[in-house]
Amino acid sequence: MLRQVAVLLERENEKLHTKVQALTHELARLRGDDASAAERQLAFLKELLAQRERALFGPSSEQRPRPAESTPPTAAAPRHGHGPKAQPELPRVEMVHVLDDADQTCPQCGGTLRPMVGQTEDAEEITVVERQFVLVTHKRQKYRCACNGCVDTAPGPLRLAARPDARGARYAPEFAIEVAVGKYLDHLPLERQVRIMRREGLTIDSQTLWDQLATVADLLGPTYKALGQYVGHAPVVGADETWWRLMERPVAKRWWVWTLSREDAVVYRILETRSQQAARALLAGYTGIVLADGYGAYEALARAGPRFTLAHCWAHVRRKFVEAEPHYPAPCRAVLELIGQLYAVEREVPSLPAAAAVVEPHR
């Protein structure tokens, strides 16, 4: 059905193109203009629409087959299928199964069966230990001296909140971490986590889970600041941005997520705009090499002063030649092969350590 709908839409699109072309010729005739320019403009718009359709519905990967290796690999090819996979990360538990007393009698002579030392038949089985929520009552023992001059209380467990009556103080740090991992690593909305926890015996609401996340965020504030400083001291960083929908009533507003990354860390900032001021706030006095796409905000900052060196991303350059290859196959193929050789050299270069010396810009 979807294929039939697509065919019908394509036919309707062709009809509209033909009608627009006829109307354009008629308009050019009435104005006394040359229709060839309008014809070229229509062809350009039609090709642009085709490119958009290929980008939306065509294969998303830009990978190309690598040239064959001169020497065959010596490593054995990986096995495919659904066979057992090694599980080095799982804890191992041994369960010994023994015969019942009634079955420890020999059916031949009636004697007693005795265990064969070290002789077992082993088989592996992967099981699951169900998560369980427990309400722990901490009783802090009180102490006093016979002189009644001192009363002391044993310390309790560490809490996320400093005061016992503060937000989220009833829940252990492990619980808050469980909520954060579920939301930000497993992409589980808080309402869905509430339903899962209710099935497991815990009655809770999403506002309480939000309180846990807010408490964790407050505690991780210094870590986030230190992460930004760590990334900002790298000799080479990557900068990029993408839009982020901020759900606000009465309408949703589009904000922007800016990223700054190095070889082993990345820091994110959500800003209101995609302007040059936002890019300046992201880089904030950085003096190394910035690897970015062709967005003009980075170029404007690089021209404003000798703070950082701008290096453009080869992947973005390569993408344009991939798009143009169907129309200019020979020159685009030559450029793509050269870029592939550049990538091959890059794969052979060892990665710089995290503590590499800072590269001096504009040298």
Secondary structure, 3 states (H helix, E strand, C coil): CHHHHHHHHHHHHHHHHHHHHHHHHHHHHHHCCCHHHHHHHHHHHHHHHHHHHHHHHCCCCCCCCCCCCCCCCCCCCCCCCCCCCCCCCCCCCCCCCCCCHHHCECCCCCCECCCCCCCCCCCCCCCCCCCCCCCCCCCCCEEECCCCCCEEECCCCCCCCCCCCCCCCCCCHHHHHHHHHHHHCCCCCHHHHHHHHHHCCCCCCHHHHHHHHHHHHHHHHHHHHHHHHHHHCCCEEEEEEEEEEECCCCCCEEEEEEEEEECCEEEEEEECCCCHHHHHHHHCCCCCEEEECCCHHHHHHHHHCCCCEEEECHHHHHHHHHHHCCCCHHHHHHHHHHHHHHHHHHHHCCCCCCCCCCCCCCC
